[in-house]
Amino acid sequence: MFTHFFTYEFLQNTFYTGLLIGFIAPLLGTFVVVRRLSLIADALSHVTLGGIAFGMLLERRWGILFITPFYSGMAFSVIGAVLIERLRSLYKSYQELAIPIILSGGVGLSVIFISLADGFNNDLYNYLFGSVSAVGRSDLWTILIISIIVVLVLVIFYKELFMLSFDEEHAVVSGIHAKRIHFLFIVLTALVISASIRIVGVLLVSALMTLPVAASIRIAKGFKQTIIFSIIFGELSVIIGLVSGYHLEIPPGGTIVLTSILLLLLTTGAKKVWLNFMRKKAII
Amino acid sequence: MSTSIVSMKNISYAYENKYALKDINLEIPNGAFLGLVGPNGGGKTTLIKLLLGLARPQQGSIQLFGKDIQHFKEWNKIGFVSQKANAFNRGFPATVKEVVSTGMTANVGYFKFFSRKQKQKVEEAVEMVGMSSYLNQNIGDLSGGQQQRIFIARALVSDPVFLILDEPTVGIDTENVEKFYGLLKKLNEENNISLLLVSHDIGTMTRHANGVACLNKTLHFHGNTAAFASLSEEELSRFYGHDLSVVTHQH
């Protein structure tokens, strides 16, 4: 089952990238979910699509090759993250407004750039739904570097980020630089999204950040445990999803997301059974 | 050198052109258990903001521990339990231990991790509020009163000598309110922590605090509880303005 993944280089790249994003997406996703920012990941992924389309346009129309769609997508994602923060402080009591504004802006840009770049093609299909063959060696290296940065920043600022997520007012009163930490966090989110898109695709990238966390939160005690379970669920989804996607010739975005939904259902079911068991035990 | 923890002189504070506080003079001596009462919009929260350095008065001076507030650096000496503390997301996956340790985050500083000693501090603070057996429980699984104790522990973990509590008993049932005041009394008498407690509940307050300040834009009364309890209702309603409904307590 796994042999192909170790024989062909392109599959190896995909597999390693998968392991990396299966780690960082749920890791950062835990913070995203508890801060109730799940939809921001969606908005950012659509902005990233706009950036990808822009990169394709540069390639097709003007033959500019040094800004690949991967990098232009990343740049758009980071800019989108900054804009979301701006909008959120502009509309203090309607913070969720930032999401539809940025999301529709991203889709709008995508449509324009795609049609200017002569329309829909196979590449774009891969970006939308993910692909097992789209990751090159240099992409893998970039994603590795992003992963290292994400993990380092999260370890260094863990206690501040946790405090800010739990009780923002308390953090601010205590003198934590909430704005700066939050800015750092949202830029990390943008980076993780642009790194994950190659494999899971624009439409499903936010799922990899939120579904493993949704399963984990049902059964974990405390924040650290939530992170650990999220990562385990994330890695399981990626591995099972990639292998089955390859063998069934389906874009891995679909199989990865369905695997994580399955895991979510299993944990919820398992918890119910466990609770019933405990209740019965308590009665006896 | 005065032994006062807080010394406010001629403080005035206005939002745009409306006074929230006018000519406030307030001394909080070391060891005090001072209750701060007053109607909504009477400036209680503003007063706390000034004390925490979150806003600056347009007029007057504030000294904390004998030091001008602009030059005051030892913020770890002051603990704060916000009114909104228990408005957190109940589904947040955090253990009691994790929540209480956030009380040290700002003191430890950036780029540093909690030391073993600091982790021990967390356990001590939780013990002080009598919640040791809940250390590894998710905070959302506790009752309102228990959660409030955890937020006190979070404020205690940085070793404050002065604790400010803003409406800490809102949403807690009467029986637990009594227990809660018992805890405050213990902190005040045994651990020598001075307290400033903002509350609507004048009755309970007068039974436990050893001083009361009544604030309605100006400070109307600042004295010991016995004197406050002997005030007539008429006098009280003068402090409060017209729309007062005093809750009287039968002892």
Chai-1 contact restraints between the chains, C-beta under 6 A:
chainA,res_idxA,chainB,res_idxB,connection_type,confidence,min_distance_angstrom,max_distance_angstrom,comment,restraint_id
A,V34,B,F92,contact,1.0,0.0,6.0,A-B,restraint_1
A,K159,B,T105,contact,1.0,0.0,6.0,A-B,restraint_2
A,M163,B,T102,contact,1.0,0.0,6.0,A-B,restraint_3
A,M163,B,T105,contact,1.0,0.0,6.0,A-B,restraint_4
A,F166,B,A94,contact,1.0,0.0,6.0,A-B,restraint_5
A,D167,B,F88,contact,1.0,0.0,6.0,A-B,restraint_6
A,E169,B,K84,contact,1.0,0.0,6.0,A-B,restraint_7
A,S174,B,A106,contact,1.0,0.0,6.0,A-B,restraint_8
A,G175,B,A106,contact,1.0,0.0,6.0,A-B,restraint_9
A,I176,B,A106,contact,1.0,0.0,6.0,A-B,restraint_10
A,I217,B,P93,contact,1.0,0.0,6.0,A-B,restraint_11
A,A220,B,P93,contact,1.0,0.0,6.0,A-B,restraint_12
A,K221,B,N138,contact,1.0,0.0,6.0,A-B,restraint_13
A,G222,B,T95,contact,1.0,0.0,6.0,A-B,restraint_14
A,G222,B,E98,contact,1.0,0.0,6.0,A-B,restraint_15
A,F223,B,P93,contact,1.0,0.0,6.0,A-B,restraint_16
A,F223,B,A94,contact,1.0,0.0,6.0,A-B,restraint_17
A,F223,B,E98,contact,1.0,0.0,6.0,A-B,restraint_18
A,T226,B,P93,contact,1.0,0.0,6.0,A-B,restraint_19
